[in-house]
Amino acid sequence: MHHHSGLQIGSYRGAPIYLKASWFIFMILLIVGYGYHLSAWPALTAPQGFTAAAVVAVTLALGVFLHELSHAVVGAQRGLEVRSISLTVWGGQTSMTTGTPMTSLLVSLVGPLANFLMAGACQLVWSLTGTADFLGFSIAAQVNMAIGVFNLIPAYPLDGGHALEAAVAHVSRSRSLAMRVTSYTGIAVTALMVGAVVFLGLWNSPLIVVATLALAYFLWSGASRHLKILSQERNPHNPLTAVSLMRPVQYFDSEANIGEVLARWNGTSYLLLNDGSAATPSSVVEPIVLRSAQSLANQPLASIASSLAPGFIPASASSVDIMDSYNGYRYHRLPAHYRQNAPLWAVTDGGDVVGVMSHKDITEVLLASVKHPPHPA
């Protein structure tokens, strides 16, 4: 159970919506501080300045809320379970289950779109009024536009970074590759941003320098965190790799009698069926199934076979890719009947099937890690 501090202001499809205490503090500081700043403008009176600041604060809060709600709405429409929505001083966070790369891409992009729509609505109000009393809507349009553009930066932990990861995962079918591409893209964006500030001579402004360093640290931290996860994948003792999890296989003709197969079987391997109609096997017999079929000695092996899950897992797959198959992007691409029946995947090396991997085996490894967590090095 997750503990949430703050005020629950509602729910969406049973998922609670929390307003954290830090948000109230931020709103007060924004209205008071920015209100004093605007009140100092010669063209504005004090009431107009504080009114404009209040408009900016309210529309900013509404924009962030719609941003997170749009994530939740699209995720729910795509079959994901929304767990909670939280609004904090740093923006917001929507917690939901994992979906396909295309679902993740749509969920990521719809958030900034909500900010653009809010910016358009604020700009429309300003266009229809255009007086000092409504100046806050003009500023609010710029703020929401900036938030939308900022979130589209292709770097972790922003929506643009998650959208890039999802797009690469969709094309490459490799979550680890998608994480690596997104992480290095974030580092490149950070370097370009710092380089632009230096090249353009903007480093003479203390405000720009502080803002650039803060943003650079923010993006660098997101990239570094994901690269650290990938670097830990190289541990040869990691039980969640394809090499550690795959079971040995033997090939048999699909029409071979079960009795004949039992005589030739080594007693431990999974049985892959050659039927001559496909370049790679698509059917498998688990050892426990073969052992229980001794009374069916004259039946063909195909009669007790089950289908391998679509696609394959490379023998080089890391735990990121394994977890992707277990309950992540790859898993959610499987047809429903595979997800319901603990799928088996073929493990390949150089195009050849060298083993099989079981969803049940991954579950056992994960349960064992919970009961006996590894000691820190």
N, C-alpha and C positions, 0 to 999 in steps of 0.2 A: 504493500500500500504506500502511495506517495503522499507525503505531507505537504500541504499548500498553506502558506501564510497569506493573509490578505482577506479581502471581502469577496464572497461569492455574489456576483451581481446577476446571475442567470445561468442558463444551460442551453446547450444545443444537442439535440438527440440524446439527451441523458448525460452529455459531457459537461462538467461544471465550467463556468467562466469566472476566473478570479481576477480581481483588481488588487495588485500588490500594494503594500503600504508606501513603497518608494514612489509609486506613481502619483499619489496625492502630494507628496513633498515636491516632486518635480513640477507639478502643475502650479502649486503656490509660488515656487521660486520663479517659474516662467512668467506668470502674470505680474508679479510684483517687480521683478528685475527688468523684464522687457517693457513693462508698463512705464517705469521711470525713464527708461531709455527713449521710448517713443514720445513721452511727454516733454522731453527736452527739445523736440523738433519745433522750430518756429511756426510751422504750419498747423500744428496740432495743439489743442488744449489738453489739460491733464485728464479730464474725463474721456476725451477721444483717444488719448494714448493708452489708457488702461483698458478701455473698451476693445481697442484693436488687439492688445495683448491677450485679452480674455478670448476673443474670437480665434486667434491663432492657437491658443491652448486647447480650446474645445474642439476645433476642427482637426488639430493634430491628434488628440485622443480618439476622435471618431475615425480618422483615417487609419490609425494603428489598429483599432478594433475591427474595422471592415477588412483590413489587410489580413488579419488572423482568421476572421470569420470566413473569408473567401477561401483560405486554405482548407478550412474544415468542411465547407459546403462541397467543394470540388472533390476532396478526399472521400467524403461520405457518398457522393454520387458515383464515385468509381469503386465503391465497395469496401472502403477502409473503415476501421473503427476509430472514431474520434474519442480520445480519452480525456483531454482537458485543453482549455485555452487560458493562457495567463498573460496579463498585461503588466509590464514593469517599467521602470525608469529607462531601461535599455530598449524598449519596444515591446515585443510580444513573442510568445512561443505557443505553437499548437502541437500537442502530442497526439500522434495517431499511429496505427499499425503500418507496416511496410506494404507497398504495392509494386506493380510493374514499373520499369523505367519510364514508360510513357505516362503512367499515372503520376509518378514523382515529378516529371517534367511539367505537366499541367498544373499540379498543386503548387509548384515553385513559382511559376510565371504569373499565376492569377493574383498573388499577393501584391506585387508592384502594379499590376493593372488596376487594382482597387484604389491605390494611391493616385494613379493618373486620373481615374474617374472623379475622385474627390477633388483633385486639383482643377479639373474642368468645371465641376459644380461651383467651386469657390470663385473661379474666374468669371463664370456666368453671372453670379450675384454682383461682382464688382463691375462688370460691364453694364449691367442694367441700372446700377446706382451711380457709382463713380464719384462719390462725395467722401469727405474726410471721415464721416461717421461710419463708413463701410470699408475703410482702408485695410482693416484686419483681414478681409476676404482676399484682397490682392496679395498680401503677404502670405496668407494661408495657402493660396494656390501655388506660390513659389516653393513653400516648405514641403507640401505634399508631392510636388513634382520632383524636388530634390531627393526626397525619401525613396520614391519609386525608382529613380535613376540610380541612386546609391545601391539599392538592393539588387540591381541587375548586374553589378560588378561580378565577373565570373571568378569568384574566389570564395573559399570557406570563411565564415559560416553563413554567408549571405545567400539569398534565394538564387542569385545568378550562379553561385558556385554549385548549389545542389541541382540546378537546372543543367549545368554543363556536365556534372557527374552522371545525371540520368541520361542525357543525350549520348554520351560516350558509352555508357553501359548498354544502352539500347542497340547501338551499332556494333560494338565489339563483343557483347555478351560476356564481358569480364568486369566485375565490380572492382577488383584490385587495380586494373589498368585505368578505369574511370577515376578512381581516387587519386592515382598517381598523376594523371593528366591534369586534374583539377587543382591539386596541390601545387604543382610546378607552374601552372597558369597563374595562381594566386601570388606566387613568389615573383613571377615576371611582372605582373601588374604592380606589385609593391615597388619593384626596382624602377619601373617606368615612371611611376608617380613621383618618387623621390628625385629621379633624374630630371624630370620636367621642372620641378621646383627649383633645382639648382641651375639648370640651363636657362630658365626664364628670369633668373635673378630674384625670384619671390622669397628667397631665404632672408631677405632684408626685413621682412615682416615677421615679428615674433608670433603673431596670431596664426599666420599660415604655417610657420615652422612647427608650432605646437600641434596644430590640427593634423598636419602631415605626419608627424611622428606618431601621434596617437592612432591614426588610421593605419599607418604602416605596421605598427605593433599588433593591431587588431587582425589585419590580414595575415601577417607573418605567423602569428600564433595559431590561427586556423589551419594554415598549410602545414606548419610544423607538427601539430597534433596528429594530423592524418598520416604524415610521413613517418611519424614515430610508430603508429599502429602498423604500418606496412613493414617497417624495419624489424619489428618483433616477429614478423612472419618467418624470418629466416632461421629461427631457433630450430635446430634439427630434432629436438625432443618435443616439439609442439605436436600434441596428439590430434589436432584438428587440421591436418594436411591430407592431401589425397594419398600420398605415399604411406602415411600412417594408417589411414582408414580403409584403403582398398583391400578387398578379399581376392585371393587367387581364383583363377577360372580354368576350366577345361572346355574344349569344344567338342560337340557331338552333333551328329546328323539329326535333324528334327524327326525323321521317320524311324530312327533306331528304336528297337524294343527296350522297354525299361529294364528288363532282366539283363539284356546284353550290356546296357549302360552301367548297371550296378556292378557287373563283373569287371569293368574297365575303369570305374571311378576310383579316385584316390581317397575318397572318404571325407574330404574337407572342402574341396573347391566348389564354387558355384558353377553351374553348367550353362554355357552359352550355346544356342542352337543355330546350326547352319542350315538354312533352308534353300540356298541357292538363288533366292530372289532379291537379295539385298547385299550391298557391298560390306556392310557391317551387321552384326547380329542385332536383332530387335527383341528377342525373347530369352528368358532366363529361367532356370529351375533352381530354387534354393535348396541347400543340403537337407534341411528338415523336411521339405516336401518330398524329396526323392526317397529318403529313409522310410517315410510313411506310406510309400507307394509300392512296397515290395510285393504285395498281393496282385499288383497290376502288371506282372512281368511281361505279358504279351501285348500290352498297350504301347502305342508310340510315345516317345518322350514328349512330343508336342502337346499331348493331352493333359499334361500336368504343368505346362509352362505358363509363365506370366510375362507381361510385356515390360521391357525396360522403359524408363522414362525417356521422353524425347530428348535428343541432343546427347551431349557427353560432357565429362569433366576431364580436363587435362591432368596428367599425372603430376604436373608442376603446380597445380592449384594450391593456393595458400588458404589459411583459415578464413580470410575475408571472403574468398570465393566459395569455400565450403559452407559458410553461414549464409551466403547468398542463395545457395542451393537448398539449404535447410529451411529457411523461413523468410528469405529476402526476395530480391528482384526475380531471380531465376525460379524460385519456388512458386511465386505467384503467376508465372507464365505457364505453369503446368495446367493441363485440363483438370477439372474438378475431381475426377475419379482417381487420378494419380495422387492428388493431395490428401484424399481420404484414406488411401491404402498404403501409406509409408513407401514411397517410391524407391526404386533401385536405379542407379545410373551406371552407365558404362564409363570406365576410366581409360583414357587413351594416351598413348605415347608414340609420337611420330606417325599418327594415323592408325595405329594398331590398338585394338582393345586388349589391355594388359590386366584388367581387373574390374571389379564392380564395387560400388559403394552403396551402403544402405542408410536410409533415413533413420532407421532404428539404431544403427551403430553410432551415428552422430548424437542421437538423444542420450545414449548410454554414456558417451564421453562427457557430454555436458553435465549430466546428473552426477557423474563421478567427480567432476571439477568443483561442483557445488559442495559435495560432501567432504572432499579432500582438496581444498584449494592449494595451488602450488606455493611453496615458500619463496619469498623474494630472494633474489640472488644477492 
